[in-house]
Amino acid sequence: MKRFLRHFRGEVATGALLFLAAILAMVAANSPASRLYESLLGTPVEVRIGAFAIAKPLLLWINDGLMAVFFLLVGLELKRELVAGKLSKLEHAVLPLLAAVGGIAGPALVYTIVNRDDPVAMKGWAIPAATDIAFSLGVLAVLGKRVPVALKVFLVSLATIDDVGAIVIIAGFYTSDLGTTALALTIPVLLALFVLNRAGVSKKAPYLLLGVILWALVLKSGVHATLAGVVLAFFVPLNSKREGGCSPLRELEHDLHGAVAYGILPAFAFANAGVSLAGLAPSDALRGVPFGIAAGLLVGKPLGILGVSFLAIRGRVARLPEGVTWPMLIGVSFLCGIGFTMSLFIGSLAFEQGGSDLIDDRIGILLGSILSGIAGYVTLRIATRNVPVVPREYEAEDETTPTPVGA
């Protein structure tokens, strides 16, 4: 439990930095510095080794390169949770798993209903399906210790599974024309990672070196390069096969967390949240793309989560976590409508080929996320007003789960 609470506080700090980065981006995009902001993001950056070259503007190095490191961390956290954490026990995983499925389907359905007659806008159907765990936990933290730990665990579990859903969506629906040669060259790299894992190699350097090669090949293949981070994560051993050895996965997770939380995610927010409001009217938020996204986050997300949760609990497939009430679950379902980071990322993929004004989706993401955060905070404020404060002794408890060697 102590480890979870440390993680919770870390996510709160990340949420604050993301908020600051987004504000700075908005200021930069709507000030005399707007040309400098656009020029910075458009700065060409090229890496060349012989005939092999990767040339992209700085914005895409952030979205395709730095975000691959973020997805590596997501994959490491997911593997740890599946093998030794909150998702390793079926009874704990059922409700957040089903709720996450509803939380992906609900907003996608709402967006589809709004934009069903516009084939270009329909490219963005998955934008409101994501949850930003840092922002949602940040809002939850404002309510203090009256929020049951079980509710925080539920939110983290749901958002983790939500990330898996986003990864599957990116792989299945936002992959461009495949380059078969580059894709074929990933096979020996994957085999080498498999051999390292089975041999119990605990040094991180070989995995990271092969991971960089895998990223470059996946990028050239047309599959979105960030997926290389997730794939790499599942080859990193959770435990060392040497007696008393440290966990390579936990060490790498610890090494990356600070860089991702305090560097990569704020950089991504700054690069992608800058929306120029010049010439925009309030009625522009009612256009198909922004309205569909905002409605998907604010309405579709909670309806999907609550609808599936109600059916699962009513059908005795799952049960509410201890100390959690339905009003609290309603509040958390609103918080899951804060889609900021992942929604911006999917939006950049959905409309990267043009055909729709990218500003449209960012307006919808910002509006829907802000309204969802407010709705979640107000609902939880009311739902927890009579809940006694959790004793510090309870928070200090530490839960450990033994993990199989060589996982």
C-alpha positions as CSV (number, residue, x, y, z in Angstrom):
1,M,0.0,0.0,0.0
2,K,2.9,2.4,0.8
3,R,4.2,1.9,-2.8
4,F,0.9,2.7,-4.2
5,L,0.5,5.9,-2.2
6,R,4.0,7.0,-3.3
7,H,2.9,6.4,-6.9
8,F,-0.3,8.3,-6.3
9,R,1.6,11.4,-5.0
10,G,4.0,11.2,-8.0
11,E,1.0,11.2,-10.4
12,V,-0.4,14.3,-8.6
13,A,2.9,16.2,-9.2
14,T,2.9,15.0,-12.8
15,G,-0.6,16.3,-13.2
16,A,0.4,19.7,-11.9
17,L,3.3,19.9,-14.4
18,L,1.1,18.9,-17.3
19,F,-1.3,21.6,-16.4
20,L,1.5,24.2,-16.2
21,A,2.9,23.0,-19.6
22,A,-0.5,23.2,-21.2
23,I,-1.1,26.7,-19.9
24,L,2.4,27.8,-21.2
25,A,1.6,26.3,-24.6
26,M,-1.7,28.2,-24.8
27,V,0.0,31.4,-23.8
28,A,2.7,30.9,-26.4
29,A,0.2,30.1,-29.1
30,N,-1.8,33.2,-28.4
31,S,0.9,35.8,-27.8
32,P,3.5,37.6,-29.9
33,A,5.7,34.5,-29.3
34,S,3.4,32.3,-31.5
35,R,5.7,32.4,-34.5
36,L,8.7,31.4,-32.3
37,Y,6.5,28.5,-30.8
38,E,5.6,27.2,-34.3
39,S,9.2,27.6,-35.5
40,L,10.5,25.6,-32.6
41,L,8.1,22.7,-33.1
42,G,8.9,22.8,-36.9
43,T,12.7,22.7,-36.4
44,P,14.0,19.9,-38.7
45,V,16.0,17.2,-36.8
46,E,17.8,14.4,-38.7
47,V,19.7,11.3,-37.5
48,R,21.7,9.5,-40.2
49,I,23.8,6.3,-40.1
50,G,25.1,5.7,-43.6
51,A,22.1,5.3,-45.9
52,F,19.7,4.9,-43.0
53,A,18.1,8.3,-42.0
54,I,15.3,9.5,-39.9
55,A,14.3,13.1,-40.6
56,K,11.4,14.7,-38.8
57,P,10.4,18.1,-37.3
58,L,10.9,18.4,-33.6
59,L,7.2,18.0,-32.9
60,L,7.2,14.5,-34.4
61,W,10.5,13.5,-32.6
62,I,8.5,14.3,-29.4
63,N,5.4,12.4,-30.5
64,D,7.1,9.4,-32.1
65,G,10.4,9.3,-30.1
66,L,9.9,10.6,-26.6
67,M,6.4,9.1,-26.4
68,A,7.9,5.7,-27.2
69,V,9.8,6.0,-23.8
70,F,6.5,6.9,-22.2
71,F,4.9,3.8,-23.7
72,L,7.9,1.7,-22.5
73,L,7.1,2.9,-18.9
74,V,3.4,2.1,-19.4
75,G,4.3,-1.4,-20.6
76,L,6.6,-2.0,-17.6
77,E,3.9,-0.9,-15.2
78,L,1.4,-3.0,-16.9
79,K,3.6,-6.2,-16.8
80,R,4.3,-5.6,-13.1
81,E,0.6,-5.2,-12.3
82,L,-0.4,-8.2,-14.3
83,V,2.2,-10.5,-12.8
84,A,2.5,-9.2,-9.3
85,G,0.2,-6.3,-8.7
86,K,-3.4,-5.2,-8.5
87,L,-4.4,-6.9,-11.7
88,S,-2.8,-10.3,-10.9
89,K,-5.8,-11.4,-8.9
90,L,-8.9,-12.0,-11.0
91,E,-11.4,-10.8,-8.3
92,H,-9.6,-7.4,-8.2
93,A,-9.2,-7.0,-11.9
94,V,-12.8,-7.9,-13.1
95,L,-14.5,-4.6,-12.3
96,P,-11.9,-2.2,-13.6
97,L,-11.4,-4.4,-16.7
98,L,-15.1,-4.4,-17.6
99,A,-15.4,-0.7,-16.6
100,A,-12.5,0.2,-18.9
101,V,-14.1,-1.6,-21.8
102,G,-17.3,0.4,-21.2
103,G,-15.2,3.5,-20.9
104,I,-13.7,3.0,-24.3
105,A,-16.9,2.0,-26.1
106,G,-19.1,4.7,-24.6
107,P,-17.2,7.8,-25.8
108,A,-16.5,6.2,-29.2
109,L,-20.2,5.6,-29.6
110,V,-21.1,9.1,-28.7
111,Y,-18.5,10.5,-31.1
112,T,-19.7,8.2,-33.9
113,I,-23.3,9.4,-33.4
114,V,-22.3,13.0,-33.6
115,N,-20.0,12.6,-36.7
116,R,-21.5,9.6,-38.5
117,D,-22.2,11.6,-41.7
118,D,-18.6,13.0,-42.0
119,P,-16.1,10.3,-43.1
120,V,-13.1,12.6,-42.4
121,A,-14.3,13.5,-38.9
122,M,-14.8,9.8,-38.3
123,K,-11.1,9.3,-38.2
124,G,-11.1,10.7,-34.7
125,W,-13.6,8.2,-33.2
126,A,-11.0,7.0,-30.7
127,I,-9.9,10.4,-29.4
128,P,-12.3,10.5,-26.4
129,A,-11.7,6.9,-25.5
130,A,-8.5,7.6,-23.5
131,T,-8.0,8.6,-19.8
132,D,-5.2,10.8,-18.5
133,I,-4.2,9.1,-15.3
134,A,-2.0,12.0,-14.1
135,F,-4.7,14.6,-14.4
136,S,-7.5,12.4,-13.0
137,L,-5.4,11.4,-10.0
138,G,-4.4,15.1,-9.5
139,V,-8.1,16.1,-9.2
140,L,-8.7,13.1,-6.9
141,A,-5.8,14.3,-4.6
142,V,-7.4,17.7,-4.1
143,L,-10.2,15.9,-2.1
144,G,-7.6,14.7,0.4
145,K,-7.7,11.6,2.6
146,R,-11.5,11.3,2.6
147,V,-11.2,9.5,-0.7
148,P,-11.0,5.7,0.1
149,V,-7.7,4.1,-1.0
150,A,-9.8,1.4,-2.8
151,L,-11.3,4.1,-5.0
152,K,-7.8,5.4,-5.9
153,V,-6.7,1.8,-6.7
154,F,-9.8,1.3,-8.9
155,L,-9.0,4.5,-10.8
156,V,-5.4,3.5,-11.4
157,S,-6.4,0.0,-12.5
158,L,-9.0,1.3,-14.8
159,A,-6.7,3.9,-16.4
160,T,-3.9,1.2,-16.8
161,I,-6.3,-1.1,-18.7
162,D,-7.5,2.0,-20.6
163,D,-3.9,2.6,-21.7
164,V,-3.8,-1.0,-23.0
165,G,-7.0,-0.3,-25.0
166,A,-5.4,2.8,-26.5
167,I,-2.4,0.8,-27.5
168,V,-4.5,-1.8,-29.3
169,I,-6.5,1.0,-31.0
170,I,-3.3,2.7,-32.2
171,A,-1.9,-0.6,-33.5
172,G,-5.1,-1.7,-35.2
173,F,-6.5,1.6,-36.6
174,Y,-3.8,4.2,-36.8
175,T,-1.1,2.3,-38.7
176,S,-0.1,3.6,-42.1
177,D,0.9,1.6,-45.2
178,L,3.3,-1.2,-44.0
179,G,6.9,-1.4,-45.1
180,T,7.4,-5.2,-45.2
181,T,11.2,-5.1,-45.3
182,A,11.5,-3.0,-42.1
183,L,8.7,-5.1,-40.5
184,A,10.5,-8.3,-41.4
185,L,13.8,-7.0,-39.8
186,T,12.0,-6.7,-36.5
187,I,11.7,-10.4,-36.2
188,P,15.4,-11.1,-35.4
189,V,15.4,-8.3,-33.0
190,L,12.4,-9.8,-31.2
191,L,14.1,-13.2,-31.2
192,A,17.2,-11.6,-29.6
193,L,15.0,-10.0,-26.9
194,F,13.4,-13.3,-26.2
195,V,16.7,-15.1,-25.9
196,L,17.9,-12.4,-23.4
197,N,14.8,-12.8,-21.4
198,R,14.9,-16.6,-21.3
199,A,18.7,-16.6,-20.5
200,G,17.9,-14.4,-17.4
201,V,20.1,-11.5,-18.5
202,S,19.5,-8.8,-15.9
203,K,21.6,-6.0,-17.3
204,K,19.4,-3.3,-18.8
205,A,21.8,-2.1,-21.5
206,P,21.2,-5.0,-24.0
207,Y,17.5,-4.6,-23.8
208,L,17.7,-0.8,-24.3
209,L,20.1,-1.2,-27.3
210,L,17.8,-3.7,-29.0
211,G,14.9,-1.5,-28.1
212,V,16.3,1.5,-30.0
213,I,16.9,-0.7,-33.0
214,L,13.3,-2.0,-32.7
215,W,12.0,1.5,-32.5
216,A,13.8,2.6,-35.7
217,L,12.6,-0.4,-37.6
218,V,9.0,-0.1,-36.4
219,L,9.0,3.6,-37.3
220,K,10.2,2.7,-40.8
221,S,7.6,-0.1,-41.1
222,G,4.6,2.2,-40.9
223,V,3.4,0.8,-37.6
224,H,3.4,3.6,-35.0
225,A,6.8,3.7,-33.4
226,T,5.5,4.1,-29.8
227,L,4.3,0.5,-29.9
228,A,8.0,-0.6,-29.9
229,G,8.2,0.7,-26.3
230,V,5.3,-1.5,-25.1
231,V,6.7,-4.6,-26.9
232,L,10.2,-4.0,-25.4
233,A,8.7,-3.8,-21.9
234,F,7.3,-7.3,-22.0
235,F,10.7,-8.8,-22.6
236,V,12.3,-7.1,-19.6
237,P,12.4,-9.6,-16.7
238,L,10.5,-8.8,-13.6
239,N,13.0,-10.7,-11.4
240,S,16.6,-11.7,-11.7
241,K,17.3,-15.4,-11.8
242,R,20.3,-14.8,-9.7
243,E,19.6,-15.3,-6.0
244,G,19.4,-11.9,-4.3
245,G,19.5,-10.1,-7.7
246,C,17.6,-6.9,-8.3
247,S,14.5,-6.8,-10.5
248,P,15.5,-5.4,-14.0
249,L,12.0,-4.3,-14.7
250,R,11.5,-2.5,-11.4
251,E,14.9,-0.8,-11.8
252,L,14.2,0.4,-15.3
253,E,10.7,1.5,-14.2
254,H,12.3,3.6,-11.4
255,D,14.9,5.0,-13.7
256,L,12.4,6.1,-16.3
257,H,9.7,7.5,-14.0
258,G,11.3,10.8,-13.3
259,A,12.3,11.5,-16.9
260,V,8.8,10.6,-18.1
261,A,6.9,12.4,-15.4
262,Y,8.9,15.6,-15.2
263,G,10.3,15.8,-18.7
264,I,8.7,13.8,-21.5
265,L,5.0,14.3,-20.6
266,P,5.3,18.1,-19.9
267,A,7.3,18.4,-23.2
268,F,4.5,16.5,-25.0
269,A,1.8,18.7,-23.4
270,F,3.7,21.9,-24.3
271,A,4.2,20.7,-27.9
272,N,0.6,19.6,-28.5
273,A,-1.7,21.8,-26.4
274,G,-0.9,25.1,-28.0
275,V,-4.2,26.1,-29.6
276,S,-4.5,29.6,-31.2
277,L,-7.8,31.1,-30.4
278,A,-7.6,33.8,-33.0
279,G,-10.7,34.1,-35.1
280,L,-12.5,31.4,-33.1
281,A,-16.0,31.9,-31.8
282,P,-17.8,30.0,-28.9
283,S,-20.0,28.4,-31.6
284,D,-16.9,26.6,-33.1
285,A,-17.0,24.3,-30.1
286,L,-20.3,22.9,-31.5
287,R,-18.8,21.7,-34.7
288,G,-18.7,18.0,-35.3
289,V,-15.2,17.1,-34.2
290,P,-14.8,19.2,-31.1
291,F,-18.4,18.6,-30.0
292,G,-18.1,14.9,-30.5
293,I,-14.9,14.7,-28.5
294,A,-16.2,16.9,-25.7
295,A,-19.5,15.0,-25.5
296,G,-17.6,11.6,-25.7
297,L,-15.4,12.6,-22.7
298,L,-18.1,14.3,-20.6
299,V,-21.1,12.0,-21.4
300,G,-19.9,8.9,-23.1
301,K,-17.1,8.0,-20.7
302,P,-19.2,8.0,-17.5
303,L,-22.2,6.4,-19.2
304,G,-19.9,3.6,-20.5
305,I,-18.1,3.0,-17.2
306,L,-21.3,3.1,-15.1
307,G,-23.4,1.1,-17.5
308,V,-21.0,-1.8,-17.7
309,S,-20.2,-1.6,-14.0
310,F,-23.9,-1.7,-13.0
311,L,-24.5,-4.8,-15.2
312,A,-21.4,-6.5,-13.9
313,I,-22.3,-5.9,-10.2
314,R,-26.0,-6.6,-10.8
315,G,-25.1,-9.9,-12.5
316,R,-22.7,-10.7,-9.6
317,V,-19.7,-10.9,-12.0
318,A,-18.0,-8.2,-9.9
319,R,-18.6,-6.2,-6.8
320,L,-17.9,-2.6,-5.6
321,P,-14.5,-2.2,-3.9
322,E,-14.7,-2.0,-0.1
323,G,-15.7,1.4,1.2
324,V,-16.7,2.6,-2.3
325,T,-20.3,3.8,-2.9
326,W,-22.1,4.4,-6.2
327,P,-21.9,8.2,-5.9
328,M,-18.1,7.8,-5.5
329,L,-18.0,5.6,-8.6
330,I,-20.0,8.2,-10.5
331,G,-17.5,10.9,-9.6
332,V,-14.5,8.7,-10.7
333,S,-16.3,7.9,-13.9
334,F,-16.4,11.6,-14.7
335,L,-12.7,12.0,-13.8
336,C,-12.0,9.3,-16.4
337,G,-13.3,11.8,-19.0
338,I,-10.1,13.8,-18.5
339,G,-8.4,12.5,-21.7
340,F,-5.7,15.1,-22.1
341,T,-2.4,13.4,-22.9
342,M,-3.6,10.2,-24.6
343,S,-6.4,12.0,-26.4
344,L,-4.0,14.6,-27.8
345,F,-1.7,11.8,-28.9
346,I,-4.5,9.8,-30.7
347,G,-5.8,13.1,-32.2
348,S,-2.3,13.7,-33.7
349,L,-2.5,10.3,-35.3
350,A,-6.1,10.5,-36.4
351,F,-5.7,13.7,-38.4
352,E,-1.9,13.7,-39.2
353,Q,-2.8,13.1,-42.9
354,G,-4.8,16.3,-43.0
355,G,-8.4,16.7,-44.1
356,S,-9.6,18.2,-40.8
357,D,-8.4,21.2,-38.8
358,L,-6.3,19.8,-36.0
359,I,-7.4,22.7,-33.8
360,D,-10.9,21.2,-33.8
361,D,-9.9,18.1,-31.9
362,R,-7.7,20.0,-29.4
363,I,-10.6,22.4,-28.6
364,G,-12.8,19.4,-27.9
365,I,-10.1,17.6,-25.8
366,L,-9.5,20.7,-23.6
367,L,-13.2,21.5,-23.2
368,G,-14.2,17.9,-22.5
369,S,-11.4,17.3,-20.1
370,I,-12.0,20.5,-18.1
371,L,-15.7,19.9,-17.8
372,S,-15.1,16.3,-16.8
373,G,-12.6,17.3,-14.2
374,I,-15.1,19.8,-12.7
375,A,-18.0,17.4,-12.8
376,G,-15.8,14.7,-11.1
377,Y,-14.5,17.0,-8.4
378,V,-18.0,18.3,-7.5
379,T,-19.6,14.9,-7.5
380,L,-16.8,13.4,-5.3
381,R,-16.8,16.4,-3.0
382,I,-20.5,15.7,-2.3
383,A,-20.1,11.9,-2.2
384,T,-17.2,12.0,0.4
385,R,-18.4,14.9,2.6
386,N,-19.4,12.5,5.4
387,V,-16.6,10.0,5.0
388,P,-14.2,9.9,8.0
389,V,-10.5,10.7,7.3
390,V,-8.4,7.6,6.7
391,P,-6.0,7.1,9.7
392,R,-2.3,7.6,8.9
393,E,-1.6,4.1,10.4
394,Y,-3.7,2.5,7.6
395,E,-1.9,4.5,4.9
396,A,1.5,3.3,6.3
397,E,0.7,-0.3,5.7
398,D,2.7,-2.0,3.0
399,E,1.4,-4.8,0.9
400,T,3.9,-7.0,-0.9
401,T,3.1,-9.9,-3.3
402,P,5.7,-12.6,-4.0
403,T,6.5,-12.8,-7.7
404,P,7.7,-15.8,-9.7
405,V,11.4,-15.8,-10.6
406,G,12.2,-15.0,-14.3
407,A,8.7,-13.6,-15.1
